[in-house]
């Protein structure tokens, strides 16, 4: 990442200074750098300087432009975030080192909004930057994954007494795997970009898995599993850890916080964290589920959730991993055959590569499914005593 020092005529700097001013950040913007690890929004670390002499302070923040194609109801999304962050903050220290470190605070405008719409209709928000933290885009460190699991479990534990019905489903059917597959197959029939012939084998695999991977959606619709406040994007890089101890500090990136199933959060996390390869790995021989890493995450997650998740919920965790992997494969494939409008891509066939990689992972999960389920059951029994 390149640090940009402010110079006259820099349109990005001018926009970021505007954002900082609207959110009532003291001082002036002195540098910024773009953070490029996300697929959806455009994110900058900005540094503002205020004071003079020995009292001069340089304070970092995170400014983010929201992708309104993906989040077409951004005001409702920001309302969800406000409700959830205020609830979590009410349970944490509000001052001192711990209060500063463990809070994810979205700054507000003078009108008490946690978002700002520019005159040219860009949608922005600004948060604190968590100092003394470290995040991992990818890691094979079992301790890190244990802590990431612990963090996402703590996030759900902090919200166990929050009424999930207050939240708006900002992306309807986001984790409705049945609907996702139905959408994919409808687009296969249309083949708008003439690409389906390239991915016939992948389409066939997803068609075969449609019933098995629709079971969680059906159970949720029938009320057989309790709705939870779920994060819905539980990648390791959405957790900030203490840079020295690796203890969890805060869960970030709350755009997709909605009512959902605990199995979705668990499943998406292990899909990403326990994969032996990257999400867009073209060499499918490298793609497989690492059961040791799976166990590390499961132990951390269950340590934080075992006292409130039901027996029925625990029984869905392995299914959640397979379901979410198939679901994401269908989303990557759907985006590819409809023209790559949703996910950011670095080259023309990246969504096809991503879909194939997720399908390879799903096939490996099917082979290891009994062991995945056994790890969850044994861990839950151990934690609950």
C-alpha positions in Angstrom: 0.0 0.0 0.0 1.3 3.4 -1.0 1.1 6.3 1.5 0.0 9.5 -0.2 1.0 12.8 1.3 -1.3 15.6 0.6 -0.6 17.7 -2.4 -2.6 20.4 -4.3 -4.8 19.1 -7.0 -5.2 15.6 -5.7 -9.0 14.8 -6.1 -8.9 11.8 -3.7 -7.3 13.9 -1.0 -9.9 16.7 -1.5 -12.7 14.2 -1.2 -11.2 12.6 1.9 -10.8 16.0 3.5 -14.4 16.7 2.8 -15.4 13.4 4.5 -13.3 14.2 7.6 -14.8 17.6 7.8 -18.4 16.4 7.5 -17.8 13.8 10.3 -16.3 16.6 12.5 -12.8 15.2 12.7 -10.5 17.8 14.2 -7.5 19.0 12.2 -6.5 18.6 8.6 -5.8 15.6 6.5 -2.0 15.0 6.1 -1.8 11.6 4.4 -3.9 8.6 3.2 -3.5 5.2 1.8 -5.9 2.9 0.0 -6.6 -0.5 1.6 -7.2 -3.0 -1.1 -8.0 -6.3 0.6 -11.8 -6.1 0.2 -14.0 -7.1 -2.8 -16.8 -4.6 -2.5 -16.2 -1.1 -1.0 -13.4 1.4 -1.5 -11.4 1.9 1.8 -8.8 4.4 2.9 -6.7 4.8 6.0 -6.6 8.6 6.6 -4.4 10.5 9.1 -5.5 13.9 10.4 -3.2 16.2 12.3 -4.4 18.7 14.9 -2.8 20.9 17.6 0.5 22.7 17.6 4.0 22.1 18.9 4.2 19.5 21.7 0.4 19.2 21.6 0.3 18.2 18.0 -1.4 14.9 17.4 -1.7 12.6 14.3 -4.8 10.4 14.5 -5.7 7.7 12.0 -9.3 6.8 10.8 -10.9 4.6 8.3 -12.9 6.3 5.5 -14.9 4.1 3.2 -17.0 4.6 0.1 -19.9 2.1 0.0 -20.6 0.2 -3.2 -24.3 1.2 -3.8 -24.7 -1.4 -6.5 -24.1 -4.2 -3.9 -25.8 -2.3 -1.0 -28.7 -0.6 -2.7 -30.3 0.3 0.7 -27.2 1.8 2.4 -29.2 4.0 4.8 -30.9 0.9 6.2 -27.6 -0.9 6.4 -26.1 2.0 8.4 -29.1 1.9 10.8 -28.4 -1.8 11.4 -24.8 -0.9 12.2 -25.8 1.8 14.5 -28.1 -0.4 16.5 -25.6 -3.2 16.8 -22.5 -1.1 17.6 -24.4 0.9 20.2 -25.6 -2.4 21.9 -22.1 -3.8 21.9 -20.6 -0.6 23.2 -23.1 -0.5 26.1 -21.4 -3.7 27.4 -17.9 -2.4 27.1 -15.7 0.1 29.0 -16.3 3.6 27.7 -13.0 5.2 28.7 -9.4 4.2 29.2 -7.2 2.0 27.2 -9.7 -1.0 27.1 -12.6 1.2 26.1 -10.6 2.7 23.2 -9.2 -0.5 21.9 -12.3 -2.7 21.9 -14.7 -0.3 20.3 -15.7 0.0 16.7 -17.1 3.5 16.5 -18.8 5.0 13.5 -18.5 8.7 13.6 -21.6 10.9 13.1 -22.3 14.1 11.2 -23.8 17.2 12.9 -27.2 15.7 11.9 -26.5 12.6 13.9 -26.1 10.4 10.8 -23.4 7.7 10.7 -23.2 8.2 6.9 -22.7 11.1 4.4 -24.0 11.3 0.8 -21.9 13.6 -1.3 -23.4 16.1 -3.9 -22.5 13.6 -6.6 -24.3 10.8 -4.7 -21.3 8.9 -3.3 -22.1 7.2 0.1 -19.4 7.5 2.8 -18.8 6.5 6.4 -15.9 6.9 8.8 -14.7 4.9 11.8 -12.0 4.9 14.3 -8.7 3.1 13.5 -7.9 0.4 16.1 -4.3 1.0 17.2 -2.0 -1.8 18.3 -3.9 -4.3 16.3 -3.2 -6.8 13.6 -5.4 -8.5 11.0 -4.7 -11.5 8.8 -5.9 -11.8 5.2 -4.8 -15.4 5.3 -3.1 -17.5 7.9 -2.2 -21.1 8.7 -1.5 -20.3 12.4 -3.8 -22.4 14.6 -3.6 -19.9 17.5 -4.7 -17.1 15.2 -7.6 -19.1 13.9 -8.6 -20.1 17.4 -8.7 -16.4 18.3 -10.6 -15.5 15.2 -13.2 -18.2 16.1 -13.3 -16.8 19.7 -13.9 -13.3 18.3 -16.8 -14.2 16.1 -18.2 -16.3 19.0 -17.9 -13.3 21.3 -19.6 -11.1 18.7 -22.7 -13.4 18.8 -22.5 -13.7 22.6 -22.6 -9.8 22.9 -25.7 -9.8 20.8 -27.5 -12.8 22.2 -29.9 -10.5 24.1 -30.4 -8.2 21.1 -33.7 -8.4 19.3 -32.7 -9.5 15.8 -36.1 -8.5 14.5 -35.0 -4.8 14.8 -32.6 -5.4 11.9 -33.5 -4.9 8.3 -32.4 -7.6 5.8 -30.3 -5.2 3.7 -29.5 -7.8 1.1 -32.6 -9.9 0.8 -32.0 -13.7 0.8 -28.3 -13.0 1.3 -27.7 -16.5 2.8 -30.8 -18.2 1.3 -28.9 -20.9 -0.5 -32.0 -22.3 -2.2 -32.8 -18.8 -3.7 -29.2 -18.3 -4.7 -29.2 -21.6 -6.6 -32.5 -20.9 -8.2 -31.2 -17.5 -9.4 -28.1 -19.2 -10.8 -30.1 -21.8 -12.7 -32.5 -19.1 -14.1 -29.4 -17.2 -15.4 -28.0 -20.5 -16.9 -31.2 -20.8 -18.9 -30.7 -17.2 -20.2 -26.9 -17.4 -20.6 -26.7 -13.6 -21.1 -23.0 -13.5 -21.9 -22.7 -16.8 -23.7 -20.4 -18.2 -21.0 -22.3 -21.2 -19.7 -20.7 -23.7 -22.1 -17.4 -23.0 -20.3 -18.7 -24.0 -16.9 -21.1 -26.9 -17.7 -19.4 -29.3 -15.2 -19.6 -26.7 -12.4 -23.2 -26.0 -13.1 -24.0 -29.8 -13.0 -22.2 -30.2 -9.6 -24.2 -27.3 -8.1 -27.4 -28.8 -9.5 -26.7 -32.1 -7.9 -26.0 -30.4 -4.5 -29.1 -28.1 -4.6 -31.3 -30.2 -2.2 -28.7 -31.0 0.4 -27.5 -27.4 0.5 -31.0 -26.0 0.7 -31.8 -27.7 4.0 -30.6 -24.9 6.2 -32.7 -22.4 4.3 -35.8 -24.5 4.7 -35.2 -25.0 8.4 -34.8 -21.3 8.9 -38.0 -20.5 7.0 -39.9 -23.1 9.0 -38.6 -21.7 12.3 -36.8 -24.9 13.3 -33.6 -23.0 14.2 -33.5 -19.7 16.2 -32.6 -16.5 14.4 -29.4 -14.9 15.6 -27.7 -11.6 14.9 -25.1 -12.8 12.4 -22.1 -11.1 10.8 -22.4 -12.9 7.5 -18.8 -12.2 6.3 -16.7 -14.0 8.9 -13.3 -13.9 7.2 -10.2 -13.8 9.4 -9.4 -10.3 8.1 -12.6 -9.0 9.6 -11.2 -9.5 13.1 -8.5 -7.3 14.6 -6.3 -9.0 17.2 -3.9 -7.6 19.7 -0.5 -7.4 17.9 1.3 -8.9 21.0 -1.0 -11.4 22.6 -3.3 -12.1 19.6 -6.3 -11.8 21.9 -9.4 -10.6 20.0 -10.0 -6.8 20.0 -12.9 -6.2 17.7 -14.9 -7.6 14.9 -15.1 -5.1 11.9 -16.9 -4.8 8.6 -20.6 -5.0 9.7 -22.2 -4.3 6.4 -23.9 -7.6 6.2 -25.1 -7.8 9.9 -28.6 -9.2 9.7 -30.8 -11.9 11.2 -29.6 -15.3 10.3 -28.3 -18.7 11.5 -25.2 -19.3 13.6 -24.2 -22.0 11.1 -23.8 -19.4 8.4 -21.2 -17.5 10.4 -19.4 -20.6 11.4 -19.5 -22.1 7.9 -18.3 -19.0 6.1 -15.4 -18.6 8.5 -14.0 -22.1 8.1 -14.7 -22.1 4.4 -12.2 -19.2 4.2 -9.8 -19.9 7.1 -9.4 -23.7 6.9 -8.9 -23.8 3.2 -5.4 -25.0 2.3 -5.5 -22.6 -0.7 -6.6 -19.1 -1.5 -10.2 -18.3 -2.5 -9.1 -17.8 -6.1 -6.5 -20.6 -6.4 -6.4 -21.8 -10.0 -4.6 -25.0 -9.2 -7.4 -27.1 -7.8 -5.0 -29.8 -6.6 -4.0 -27.3 -3.8 -7.6 -26.8 -2.6 -8.7 -28.8 0.4 -10.1 -28.4 3.9 -7.4 -28.5 6.6 -9.1 -30.3 9.5 -6.5 -29.1 12.0 -7.3 -25.5 11.2 -11.0 -26.3 11.2 -10.6 -27.7 14.7 -8.7 -24.6 15.9 -11.4 -22.3 14.7 -14.2 -24.5 16.0 -12.7 -24.7 19.5 -12.4 -20.9 19.7 -15.9 -20.3 18.3 -17.6 -23.0 20.5 -15.7 -21.7 23.6 -17.6 -18.4 23.2 -21.0 -19.8 22.2 -21.5 -23.2 23.9 -23.5 -21.6 26.7 -26.3 -20.3 24.5 -26.3 -22.1 21.2 -28.8 -25.0 21.2 -28.0 -28.6 20.6 -29.9 -28.4 17.3 -27.7 -25.4 16.2 -24.5 -27.2 17.1 -25.6 -30.1 14.9 -25.8 -27.7 11.9 -22.2 -26.4 12.0 -20.6 -28.8 9.6 -23.6 -28.4 7.3 -23.1 -24.7 7.5 -19.6 -25.0 6.2 -20.6 -27.1 3.2 -23.7 -25.0 2.5 -21.9 -21.7 2.5 -19.1 -23.1 0.3 -21.6 -24.2 -2.3 -23.5 -21.0 -2.0 -20.4 -18.9 -2.6 -19.5 -21.1 -5.6 -22.9 -20.4 -7.0 -22.5 -16.6 -6.4 -19.1 -16.5 -8.1 -20.4 -18.6 -11.0 -23.6 -16.5 -11.3 -21.5 -13.3 -11.4 -19.3 -14.8 -14.1 -22.1 -15.9 -16.4 -23.9 -12.5 -16.0 -21.0 -10.3 -16.7 -19.0 -9.8 -13.5 -21.1 -7.0 -12.0 -21.0 -7.9 -8.3 -17.5 -8.9 -7.2 -14.4 -6.9 -8.0 -12.1 -8.9 -10.3 -8.4 -8.6 -11.1 -8.6 -10.4 -14.5 -11.5 -11.4 -16.8 -11.9 -15.0 -15.7 -11.4 -14.5 -11.9 -15.0 -15.3 -11.0 -14.8 -18.5 -12.9 -11.6 -19.4 -11.1 -13.1 -18.5 -7.8 -16.2 -20.7 -8.5 -14.1 -23.7 -9.5 -11.9 -23.3 -6.4 -15.0 -23.2 -4.1 -16.5 -26.3 -5.8 -13.2 -28.1 -5.2 -13.4 -27.2 -1.6 -17.0 -28.3 -1.3 -16.1 -31.7 -2.8 -13.4 -32.2 -0.2 -15.8 -31.2 2.6 -18.2 -33.8 1.4 -15.5 -36.4 1.8 -14.6 -35.2 5.3 -18.1 -34.3 6.4 -18.4 -37.0 9.2 -15.1 -35.9 10.7 -16.1 -32.2 10.5 -19.3 -33.0 12.4 -17.5 -35.1 15.0 -15.0 -32.3 15.8 -17.9 -29.9 16.5 -19.8 -32.4 18.7 -16.7 -33.4 20.7 -15.7 -29.8 21.2 -19.1 -28.8 22.4 -19.2 -31.7 24.9 -15.8 -30.8 26.2 -16.7 -27.1 26.6 -20.0 -27.8 28.2 -18.5 -30.4 30.5 
